[in-house]
Amino acid sequence: MKTRALAVAALVALSATARAATVPSPSEFLGVKVGADRTVADYRQILSYFKALDAASPRVEVEILGRTTLGEDLFLAAISSEANLANRKRLQEIARKIADPRGLTEAEAETLVGEGKVFLFITCNIHASEIGASQMAMEWAHALATAQDAVTKRRLDEVVLLLLPSINPDGQIMETEWYRKNLGTRYEGGRMPWLYHHYVGHDNNRDWFMLTQKETQAVSRAVYQEWLPQVWLDEHQMGGTGPRIFVPPYSEPVDPDIHPLVWRDVNLIGANMAFRLEQAQKSGVIYGYVFDAYWPGGTKNTAWWKNISGLLTEVASARFATPVRIEPNELSGGGKGLVEYGPQTNFPNPWPGGTWSLRDIMDYERIVSDAILETCAERRADFLRNALARARAAIATYGATDAFRIPAGQRDVAGAARLAALLAEHGVELKAAPNGDVYVPLAQPYGRFVSELLTPQRYPETKLVPGKDIVRPYDVSAWTLPLMMGVTAERAPLPAALAPWEAAPPSVPVDGAAFALAPGSPETARLVNAGLRGGTARIARAAVAVGGHEWPAGTVFLDAAAAKAAAAKAVPGQSWTAVGSVPSAAEPLRAPRVGLYKPWMASMDEGWTRFVFEQYGFEPKTLDNKTVRAGGLNAAFDAIVLPDVTKEVIATGKPKRDEGAMRYFPELPAEYTGGLEKEGAAALKDFVEKGGTLVALSSSTEYLIDELALPVRNGLSRASEFAIAGSILRAEVVPDHPVTYGLPREVAVFQDDALAFDTVPPGPEMERRVLATYPAASQDVLLSGWMRGPEAIARKAAAVALGYGKGKVVLLGFRAQHRAQTPGTFPFLFGALYWSTAK
Ligand SMILES: [Zn+2]
């Protein structure tokens, strides 16, 4: 600490002209040897270093983009020549015009290409355990800030580098703390027993079209509202037993709606990365491997549909900052692009095995970072021209009246308003009709992006060799927002004379003794939960007539005090109907006390579920193994939710032994091992028998089916012809049940597993209701994405509710709140929670 304080004081005292020569290296400034084995700088140190660089160098400007989930400052460092940074406003204006060239003449465009600079956006360390780039960024920035050679100076004249050393500061801090704590123990460099993003862990790189997390929102704003870069590199690390680095070109498949010049920019840069690595005698460089060019969930992936050339690099990992030794026989291919580990045209110089350290990771990353800067500088005018061409082509893809309409009058008005606001947050231009309909014109720079997100996906069945096998999806294969959000958005001609769209203010209740909230929108839960903290509410368990209007089962009535409390959480589009009084025929509703199970094998679905519950005001309490095993759960909880976790992990804390990649499962400290074991299973059984409600999501349903011997089984567990990859399916809903109140007859559910239920009639001691079923005709099942063997899932149950002892069990066999991207099916989950307090 002392070293740093002195260094800062010294820097501030220096005159501007003397500065460049005295910019300290990160190791000098931090007093630690950056990049050395077992040495890592944490995020706060990194930020302090960049602030010092900013103070010392006219080539570096630090900009705080916003606060992270846990309250850290998320920052970007703009690094360029002094002249460019001084001219930043004008350069940003040029980037904006290149990204949206509507109205520019050819001559004006050429002038902008002549004057503009390439904006190169580089994000590091989104996956917090992939620590190398966060450390490399400091060394690289120092080198750029102090370079006096003509080559580097020219690069900084041609390019404005926008460098984000970590876009997951909270996780970077968690990981470095965990690492330091375990240094010198048998757990050194091992994984953490919790998520490295407070809510979403590794899925923080799956959030880039839905924008649910603060970090995603802040970075998206910097990219699509402020800087409009033409090139974006996201630096990652991968497993440690294959190639040393992946650089683009990507592997198959490719989305045909992305402009081919994206791939030409990307491939040119990737080729130079590989070229420079090989020149520096770095072996193990691969392209055309694993990572595809099709799925829009990741950082720079989303950008492809917004005309940005997005690149990925993945360097082999060590054990965090601890070197690993990989035996030659342990080296293996990764499937797509490298089946067997050995020389190929895309991998001409395999790494032979040996020791691999943090320094190696940083060296590889530094070379590719310099290489992309080099290509962007060499190709400055080309890259600006290409960006312009992509934007123009996107606009020209559609006719002037091609548009989507989000009708004002629809089942879930609040959900529709949310979709419009999300598109606007993405930088999409919207229009408003006098009747409240929202129009999304397609002839705009982000038109292809709009089309991608509003239209069903049909996964391209790309084959690498003749035969039956296709290239399987990397992640999910569907992202059709209207289906996932349960709202209507349809193609319709763009009317003339529309006004620009503006976000509607939250709709709040006005004067009334009581208000009715009809069921079916997830947004009502937010209001009901807030209302329950300020007043009283009742829920209609059957249709009820109030004030000459018949309200369906599931309608919640808030008294004036509750409505006042709820107003603070109001969203646009929510409809409040004033009624004379809360009908006494309705059942008193109280806030469910929700426990959420959390295994020590960190579960992203646990995090997402917690996030969704918190967003909607359910205030879940985390239940670890020990707490469940202790029993007596009814005293504290009405409902216990098991997120999508396999039955093996729930029972024992470990994955199934024969699951390919998990052949060896490294130890964690004793307090983080084990699962529910026998006592935990007995405690859950006791909980439900005494009146509690158990809600199981996706894979965890198999745990309850086994442990409670339910008259249900997974009818797809032996269907070998069936396969699915994160797709959207049609399900037919029984709408008169507390779990499904207000849902339409037909819903779109998100499914990523071979899981659908067969049930048998139980004995008289048990009730069971099938709540949702896949259509009988197999061709009707798939709405968006990719599935093989739909016959196997047709007619099977998607959701089942059971009475069990004095309690209830709800099995949701699909992903009701998948990555917080499926609000259309949140009501199943919320309904189950409210049901837990029913009489
Ligand atoms: Zn990663």
Boltz pocket constraint, residues with backbone or C-beta under 6 A from the ligand:
constraints:
  - pocket:
      binder: B
      contacts: [[A, 127], [A, 130], [A, 236], [A, 237]]
      max_distance: 6.0
